[in-house]
Amino acid sequence: ALMLMILFGVQLGWLPISGLRSPTWEYLAFWAQQWDFAAHLALPILVATFGGLAGFSRYMRQAMLEVVRQDYIQSARAKGLSEGVVIGKHALRNALLPIVTVLGLSLPGLIGGSVIVESIFAIPGMGQLMVQAVFERDYPVIMGNLVIVATLTLVANLIADLTYSLVDPRIRVAARRGRR
């Protein structure tokens, strides 16, 4: 994060390095305000997503390697399907199921890890609020924050479950059979 701040904020001067908006934000036109806000969020979002990218890519690679070893993939290749069709239509769909689960479960970690990003970029957020509430023993704020995180976790898991039916057609068929 600090290296990106030095490179893009100090040396190149392309992006702001702290806060959510510029001091002159109120005087900007509507679209200039939106651009300013997006520029302030570019580095924090990059840092927050870059940290988990290595683990996620290893997990995706392992899931694809497991699926590619399956018999039905060999059968699809033996039928003469192109490698793009075999990987895209057959292997990727089945490898996405564990990935969807990991993405759904990564939301609480993203919120918990935001404390560091918020501190580095001087962004007021839930992570800093939670740390401050713990130090000040402000139990209602702690409980409220935990309720919000738990609700977001449940919503993320619901979205992951709904995404399963888009990724795997067998889940849709099983759901239709269960209604009868």
DAJONOR-V637015 format. One record per residue. N is the residue number from 0. PHI is phi in whole degrees, 0 to 359 (* if undefined). PSI is psi in whole degrees, 0 to 359 (NA if undefined). D_CENTER is the distance of its C-alpha to the mean C-alpha in Angstrom with 2 decimals. Layout:
n=[N,N]
phi=[PHI,PHI]
psi=[PSI,PSI]
d_center=[D_CENTER,D_CENTER]
//
This chain:
n=[0,1,2,3,4,5,6,7,8,9,10,11,12,13,14,15,16,17,18,19,20,21,22,23,24,25,26,27,28,29,30,31,32,33,34,35,36,37,38,39,40,41,42,43,44,45,46,47,48,49,50,51,52,53,54,55,56,57,58,59,60,61,62,63,64,65,66,67,68,69,70,71,72,73,74,75,76,77,78,79,80,81,82,83,84,85,86,87,88,89,90,91,92,93,94,95,96,97,98,99,100,101,102,103,104,105,106,107,108,109,110,111,112,113,114,115,116,117,118,119,120,121,122,123,124,125,126,127,128,129,130,131,132,133,134,135,136,137,138,139,140,141,142,143,144,145,146,147,148,149,150,151,152,153,154,155,156,157,158,159,160,161,162,163,164,165,166,167,168,169,170,171,172,173,174,175,176,177,178,179]
phi=[*,293,293,294,296,294,292,278,264,266,288,273,69,279,232,288,253,207,78,254,205,283,298,264,301,296,268,276,290,304,290,293,297,296,296,297,297,296,295,290,271,300,293,300,293,299,293,294,275,293,298,269,294,295,296,295,292,295,295,295,298,296,297,293,297,295,290,296,281,290,294,292,289,297,295,296,294,293,289,97,291,292,298,296,291,298,288,290,269,260,285,297,299,284,284,286,301,293,293,299,297,297,296,295,274,277,299,299,294,294,290,295,283,289,301,293,297,297,291,295,264,54,252,286,204,294,296,294,299,294,297,297,294,293,295,267,54,267,296,299,292,299,295,297,296,294,295,296,295,296,295,298,296,296,295,296,292,296,297,297,296,291,290,306,292,283,279,243,295,296,292,295,295,296,293,292,293,291,284,289]
psi=[316,323,320,322,317,315,301,334,317,304,310,333,24,322,147,152,356,158,180,344,163,160,333,20,320,334,358,157,167,308,329,324,317,318,319,316,316,321,323,332,347,307,315,320,319,315,318,323,330,327,318,358,322,312,320,319,323,320,318,319,315,319,318,320,321,317,321,334,351,157,322,335,318,322,319,320,321,331,348,13,148,157,325,319,319,313,312,315,325,306,314,320,317,332,340,339,308,332,319,320,315,318,320,324,351,349,314,323,325,319,318,323,351,345,315,314,317,322,316,317,7,51,124,125,187,325,311,323,318,316,316,320,324,315,327,1,46,85,322,322,319,313,319,318,319,324,318,316,319,320,316,323,316,319,319,320,323,315,320,317,321,328,331,318,335,325,318,111,337,330,322,319,318,324,322,321,326,337,337,NA]
d_center=[17.60,21.35,22.17,19.91,21.54,24.92,24.44,22.87,24.24,27.59,28.94,27.72,27.33,24.67,22.10,22.78,21.90,21.84,21.56,20.06,23.13,26.35,29.63,31.07,28.22,30.63,33.04,30.72,30.75,27.99,26.23,26.81,25.12,22.00,22.12,22.70,19.74,17.42,19.15,18.63,14.84,14.57,15.08,13.02,9.80,11.00,11.81,8.72,6.68,10.04,10.74,8.66,9.34,12.86,12.44,10.08,12.68,15.49,14.37,14.18,17.52,19.11,18.28,19.79,22.76,23.51,23.53,25.61,28.23,28.84,32.19,31.05,29.41,32.77,34.53,32.52,33.44,37.02,37.23,36.78,33.36,31.81,29.17,26.65,27.39,27.33,23.94,22.35,23.96,24.75,22.66,19.21,19.39,20.29,17.86,14.88,15.81,14.71,11.45,10.72,11.84,9.72,6.41,8.43,9.66,6.89,6.65,10.12,9.62,7.24,10.11,12.70,11.84,12.03,15.77,16.33,14.53,16.42,19.57,19.55,18.97,21.12,18.76,19.87,17.12,16.61,16.35,19.65,21.16,20.63,22.15,24.99,25.65,25.94,28.37,30.36,30.33,29.27,28.68,28.08,25.16,23.74,24.22,22.77,19.58,19.38,20.06,17.25,14.72,16.46,16.39,12.67,12.43,15.10,13.66,10.38,12.93,15.14,12.77,12.17,15.97,16.71,14.66,16.87,19.84,18.57,17.86,20.97,24.19,25.91,23.94,25.30,28.77,28.67,27.71,30.66,33.02,32.13,33.24,36.72]
//
